[in-house]
Amino acid sequence: MKKSDPHILVIFGASGDLTKRKLIPALYELHTQDLLPEDFAVLGVSRTELSDLNFREKMTEFLPKEPQFRNDIDAFLEHLHYQPISTSDSTGYPVLKSRLEQLGKELSITENYIFYLSTPPNLYQIIPKNLAEVGLNDSSNGFKRLIIEKPFGTDLNSAKELNRNLLNYFKEDQIYRIDHYLGKETVQNMLVTRFSNGIFEPIWNHNFIHHIEIISAETLGVEDRGGYYDHSGALRDMVQNHLMQLVGMVAMEPPVVIEADAIRNEILKVFQSLRQLQKEEVAKHVIRGQYTQSKIGKDVVKGYREEPGVDPQSRTETFLAMKFYIDNFRWAGVPFYIRTGKKLPARVTEVVIHFKNTPHHLFGNQDNNEPVNNQLVLRIQPDEGILLKIGMKVPGAGFRVQTVNMDFHYSELSDIYLPSAYGRLLLDCMQGDATLFARGDSVEKAWQYVQPILDAWQNNPDIPIYGYPAGSWGPEVVDGLMEEGLWRYPCKNLNHDGEYCEL
């Protein structure tokens, strides 16, 4: 893999959790794989008063502690620097610019800068403006790139306003909207599975596919994020961004080339083809739920409304299931289903392609004489891999059929380096590859699709929010949403899927 050009990565909000838990470990990982340029620096920026040495000490919390890694870690920490400023105050930005120029001279690094906004969303419009006022958006003397974390707005209007303001100071090709789901190797492999295999692409359409399921389940509750989550909910937190991006990648047309704009153009076309829900259809096609107190094993688990920071009368959804359609030539009439929730029995994210049954049912299976339901399971996490369910004859007399698994697991590639999601996306940004980053127009289109759902919930208090016991698979009423058969209830283990469940 080619090395990136020399540059300085500026992390705003450098004293926060995301930096020490995700960004610094991801950068250390890239360092150990020799994927960082020789001339490279990280400049942490936040209000906290720290020296370079203090910052380096704080950043070791989530790095390996074993003595054999000491030399590697020491070499990596030499790349870390720190500059205290108030990020919301424009008077600090000339100081930041001077420090960048000083670091550039000391370390022989050209004026290539990446600005990572690991900050609250209310600073997403302030920091770019302040950077532009001191010329740190000017690409004439080296690249200038801006990485922002989700949420990209909280509704359609705020997303449009955010995009409009960002484009006042940075060009679209300088803006990298990061969604760590798209950095997962298994998400990217969906494109390879589809477009490099002659056995899949010809049948990836309404002629052969019955319905598609996408699930992202978590065993955790809101933990210490109750105050944030109660103003967000599953639709904003998971569906509008992570899961809609998965829909885009599963349903997109083949791009002309594997290149950022070509792929993102095809994802945008999927979002443009989503059949818009009318306000009177929301209650029928979208089901929301909220986990309630229950007993898991011997432990009594709190309900959502009993969590710290949560309104005791909250109507924020911790579970969502929805059915929708993509109105284009490829997917006409194929239902898509999304399920996501907290406090479910397993932590798992996967895409399931349910193929149509054979036109004539010759063989029954051993239990209920139903035709075999062929499924292709694209497991994103955990136990990452691919599973194909097919029918095989049971040994012995007669033609009884049972479903068997053909599977591949990424863990079998023990000698292959699999980067973390953040490591992969940071490296892509360093190399100017925006393929796996969301583009402004597709972000707005995704918001445009979910906005009527938000409006219906706000304006119609009669739309119910169903309780479900913590540790269950959600409200029982979701069974009525799936008209095409049964929901798939996945287990942690992809290996031996359907034989036993490891929880």
Disulfide bonds with the S-S distance in Angstrom:
Cys491-Cys501 1.95
